[in-house]
Amino acid sequence: MDKKNIIISSSEAGSVDYSQILEDSEKTARKSLSGGLTLIRYVGLAPESVVNLKTKSEEYDNDQILSILSGEDWTAPEEDDGMI
């Protein structure tokens, strides 16, 4: 399976045809902590609704996107609950 990952501006997330990608809907697609970015995943070539987006990033493979998603823009730091 040749899964691709891209990041788009959340303002364009409503322009994606979710029947062509791996996310079910705009509401279930992963968003950055700020809400300004949305992760889109698909298999093979980018569907037309993705190709037509103006704010898309380059395509990332699984290892690359996992590294990005573990960053501070996508993952909240664990809070110290005072336990030792």
MDAnalysis code that builds the backbone (N, CA, C; Angstrom):
import MDAnalysis as mda
import numpy as np

u = mda.Universe.empty(252, n_residues=84, atom_resindex=np.repeat(np.arange(84), 3), trajectory=True)
u.add_TopologyAttr("name", ["N", "CA", "C"] * 84)
u.add_TopologyAttr("resid", np.arange(1, 85))
u.add_TopologyAttr("resname", ["MET", "ASP", "LYS", "LYS", "ASN", "ILE", "ILE", "ILE", "SER", "SER", "SER", "GLU", "ALA", "GLY", "SER", "VAL", "ASP", "TYR", "SER", "GLN", "ILE", "LEU", "GLU", "ASP", "SER", "GLU", "LYS", "THR", "ALA", "ARG", "LYS", "SER", "LEU", "SER", "GLY", "GLY", "LEU", "THR", "LEU", "ILE", "ARG", "TYR", "VAL", "GLY", "LEU", "ALA", "PRO", "GLU", "SER", "VAL", "VAL", "ASN", "LEU", "LYS", "THR", "LYS", "SER", "GLU", "GLU", "TYR", "ASP", "ASN", "ASP", "GLN", "ILE", "LEU", "SER", "ILE", "LEU", "SER", "GLY", "GLU", "ASP", "TRP", "THR", "ALA", "PRO", "GLU", "GLU", "ASP", "ASP", "GLY", "MET", "ILE"])
u.atoms.positions = np.array([
    [0.854, -1.179, 0.000],
    [0.000, 0.000, 0.000],
    [0.896, 1.237, 0.000],
    [0.701, 2.101, -0.953],
    [1.508, 3.295, -1.152],
    [0.781, 4.498, -0.563],
    [0.733, 4.561, 0.779],
    [-0.011, 5.629, 1.452],
    [0.805, 6.919, 1.450],
    [0.137, 8.017, 1.095],
    [0.754, 9.335, 1.092],
    [0.065, 10.201, 2.133],
    [0.813, 11.127, 2.687],
    [0.309, 12.049, 3.701],
    [0.672, 13.457, 3.272],
    [-0.286, 14.362, 3.356],
    [-0.001, 15.781, 3.119],
    [-0.680, 16.596, 4.204],
    [-0.204, 17.799, 4.361],
    [-0.793, 18.736, 5.313],
    [-1.341, 19.905, 4.507],
    [-2.563, 20.287, 4.835],
    [-3.212, 21.405, 4.146],
    [-3.692, 22.421, 5.180],
    [-4.003, 23.596, 4.706],
    [-4.645, 24.585, 5.563],
    [-6.054, 24.087, 5.883],
    [-6.455, 24.178, 7.123],
    [-7.801, 23.737, 7.512],
    [-8.885, 24.515, 6.781],
    [-8.557, 25.706, 6.309],
    [-9.543, 26.486, 5.568],
    [-9.914, 25.826, 4.241],
    [-9.080, 24.929, 3.742],
    [-9.367, 24.217, 2.494],
    [-9.926, 22.816, 2.723],
    [-10.015, 22.385, 3.966],
    [-10.444, 21.017, 4.258],
    [-11.842, 20.709, 3.722],
    [-12.695, 21.700, 3.621],
    [-14.038, 21.504, 3.090],
    [-14.068, 21.280, 1.589],
    [-12.950, 21.522, 0.910],
    [-12.872, 21.332, -0.540],
    [-12.466, 19.920, -0.935],
    [-12.113, 19.101, 0.050],
    [-11.642, 17.745, -0.222],
    [-12.840, 16.808, -0.386],
    [-12.768, 15.924, -1.379],
    [-13.777, 14.877, -1.555],
    [-13.353, 13.704, -0.665],
    [-13.976, 13.573, 0.478],
    [-13.564, 12.582, 1.476],
    [-13.833, 11.148, 1.039],
    [-14.597, 10.944, -0.014],
    [-14.784, 9.592, -0.533],
    [-13.541, 9.123, -1.293],
    [-12.603, 10.034, -1.584],
    [-11.400, 9.721, -2.344],
    [-10.156, 9.554, -1.466],
    [-10.284, 9.802, -0.168],
    [-9.123, 9.724, 0.723],
    [-9.433, 8.814, 1.900],
    [-8.467, 8.655, 2.798],
    [-8.612, 7.713, 3.912],
    [-9.385, 8.272, 5.099],
    [-9.514, 9.593, 5.206],
    [-10.322, 10.181, 6.277],
    [-11.798, 10.105, 5.878],
    [-12.658, 10.000, 6.879],
    [-14.097, 9.897, 6.627],
    [-14.757, 11.246, 6.356],
    [-14.254, 12.289, 7.022],
    [-14.875, 13.602, 6.883],
    [-13.918, 14.668, 7.404],
    [-14.275, 15.894, 7.157],
    [-13.491, 17.016, 7.667],
    [-13.414, 16.959, 9.195],
    [-14.487, 16.519, 9.826],
    [-14.533, 16.464, 11.295],
    [-13.626, 15.395, 11.879],
    [-13.379, 14.302, 11.135],
    [-12.557, 13.211, 11.674],
    [-11.091, 13.309, 11.264],
    [-10.769, 14.201, 10.338],
    [-9.373, 14.384, 9.925],
    [-8.592, 15.015, 11.076],
    [-7.349, 14.569, 11.253],
    [-6.525, 15.106, 12.341],
    [-6.130, 16.544, 12.042],
    [-6.237, 17.374, 13.061],
    [-5.881, 18.785, 12.945],
    [-4.729, 19.113, 13.893],
    [-3.979, 20.126, 13.541],
    [-2.914, 20.603, 14.420],
    [-3.543, 21.181, 15.690],
    [-2.734, 21.378, 16.712],
    [-3.244, 21.918, 17.977],
    [-3.891, 23.284, 17.790],
    [-3.366, 24.083, 16.877],
    [-3.941, 25.406, 16.629],
    [-5.230, 25.322, 15.816],
    [-5.452, 24.184, 15.178],
    [-6.616, 24.016, 14.318],
    [-6.412, 24.557, 12.912],
    [-5.254, 25.131, 12.645],
    [-5.001, 25.758, 11.353],
    [-4.559, 24.817, 10.248],
    [-4.130, 23.610, 10.619],
    [-3.646, 22.639, 9.642],
    [-4.418, 21.339, 9.770],
    [-4.557, 20.619, 8.660],
    [-5.277, 19.348, 8.635],
    [-4.432, 18.320, 7.892],
    [-4.385, 17.112, 8.426],
    [-3.680, 15.999, 7.791],
    [-4.632, 15.272, 6.848],
    [-4.177, 15.030, 5.632],
    [-4.941, 14.295, 4.627],
    [-4.101, 13.099, 4.192],
    [-4.733, 11.915, 4.105],
    [-4.020, 10.699, 3.697],
    [-4.766, 10.040, 2.535],
    [-4.008, 9.486, 1.621],
    [-4.599, 8.780, 0.485],
    [-3.618, 7.723, 0.006],
    [-4.104, 6.832, -0.838],
    [-3.284, 5.756, -1.380],
    [-3.039, 6.037, -2.856],
    [-1.791, 5.853, -3.287],
    [-1.458, 6.023, -4.700],
    [-1.347, 7.474, -5.094],
    [-1.862, 7.781, -6.275],
    [-1.809, 9.152, -6.780],
    [-2.823, 10.031, -6.052],
    [-2.490, 11.301, -5.925],
    [-3.389, 12.251, -5.255],
    [-4.683, 12.379, -6.052],
    [-5.833, 12.267, -5.368],
    [-7.118, 12.473, -6.043],
    [-7.241, 13.915, -6.532],
    [-8.110, 14.128, -7.510],
    [-8.273, 15.456, -8.112],
    [-8.598, 16.531, -7.084],
    [-9.452, 16.208, -6.101],
    [-9.811, 17.227, -5.111],
    [-8.613, 17.633, -4.266],
    [-7.624, 16.757, -4.137],
    [-6.396, 17.077, -3.403],
    [-5.436, 17.842, -4.310],
    [-5.314, 17.414, -5.551],
    [-4.440, 18.093, -6.512],
    [-4.814, 19.565, -6.636],
    [-6.096, 19.855, -6.581],
    [-6.584, 21.229, -6.777],
    [-6.405, 22.134, -5.565],
    [-5.965, 21.608, -4.428],
    [-5.769, 22.431, -3.233],
    [-4.589, 23.380, -3.422],
    [-4.706, 24.564, -2.889],
    [-3.657, 25.570, -3.046],
    [-2.636, 25.539, -1.908],
    [-3.001, 24.962, -0.757],
    [-2.137, 25.053, 0.421],
    [-1.480, 23.730, 0.796],
    [-1.442, 22.764, -0.090],
    [-0.922, 21.445, 0.265],
    [0.600, 21.446, 0.400],
    [1.069, 20.633, 1.326],
    [2.500, 20.453, 1.523],
    [3.014, 19.441, 0.498],
    [4.272, 19.142, 0.594],
    [4.813, 18.026, -0.172],
    [4.219, 16.729, 0.383],
    [4.368, 15.630, -0.326],
    [3.897, 14.336, 0.169],
    [4.924, 13.786, 1.156],
    [4.419, 13.214, 2.237],
    [5.275, 12.611, 3.251],
    [4.983, 11.124, 3.338],
    [6.032, 10.320, 3.560],
    [5.809, 8.899, 3.815],
    [5.473, 8.721, 5.298],
    [5.238, 7.494, 5.698],
    [4.779, 7.229, 7.069],
    [5.789, 7.700, 8.118],
    [7.065, 7.402, 7.925],
    [8.077, 7.817, 8.908],
    [8.163, 9.340, 9.015],
    [8.114, 10.011, 7.885],
    [8.194, 11.472, 7.890],
    [7.003, 12.092, 8.609],
    [5.795, 11.596, 8.332],
    [4.611, 12.209, 8.949],
    [4.558, 11.906, 10.442],
    [5.010, 10.729, 10.856],
    [5.043, 10.421, 12.289],
    [5.973, 11.381, 13.026],
    [7.084, 11.717, 12.407],
    [8.012, 12.676, 13.007],
    [7.362, 14.056, 13.121],
    [6.682, 14.479, 12.080],
    [5.991, 15.781, 12.091],
    [4.895, 15.800, 13.147],
    [4.088, 14.745, 13.189],
    [2.951, 14.705, 14.121],
    [3.381, 14.603, 15.583],
    [4.605, 14.178, 15.827],
    [5.078, 14.111, 17.214],
    [5.630, 15.458, 17.684],
    [5.683, 16.427, 16.785],
    [6.185, 17.761, 17.123],
    [5.172, 18.582, 17.906],
    [5.626, 19.704, 18.410],
    [4.809, 20.540, 19.299],
    [3.606, 21.183, 18.610],
    [3.615, 21.268, 17.289],
    [2.456, 21.828, 16.584],
    [1.285, 20.852, 16.536],
    [1.574, 19.554, 16.714],
    [0.543, 18.524, 16.554],
    [0.254, 17.737, 17.823],
    [1.203, 17.691, 18.743],
    [1.041, 16.891, 19.952],
    [1.289, 17.753, 21.181],
    [0.311, 17.807, 22.057],
    [0.449, 18.594, 23.279],
    [1.475, 17.945, 24.197],
    [2.284, 18.745, 24.861],
    [3.247, 18.181, 25.815],
    [2.492, 17.532, 26.971],
    [3.070, 16.470, 27.479],
    [2.442, 15.807, 28.619],
    [2.541, 16.707, 29.827],
    [1.436, 16.813, 30.540],
    [1.428, 17.661, 31.727],
    [1.987, 16.890, 32.910],
    [2.699, 17.598, 33.747],
    [3.228, 17.009, 34.973],
    [2.100, 16.943, 35.986],
    [1.746, 15.734, 36.376],
    [0.618, 15.588, 37.317],
    [1.093, 15.575, 38.776],
    [2.376, 15.890, 38.994],
    [2.890, 15.978, 40.353],
    [3.309, 14.633, 40.933],
    [3.160, 13.574, 40.188],
    [3.537, 12.249, 40.694],
    [5.020, 12.024, 40.402],
    [5.661, 11.355, 41.316],
    [7.099, 11.058, 41.153],
    [7.277, 9.616, 40.777],
])
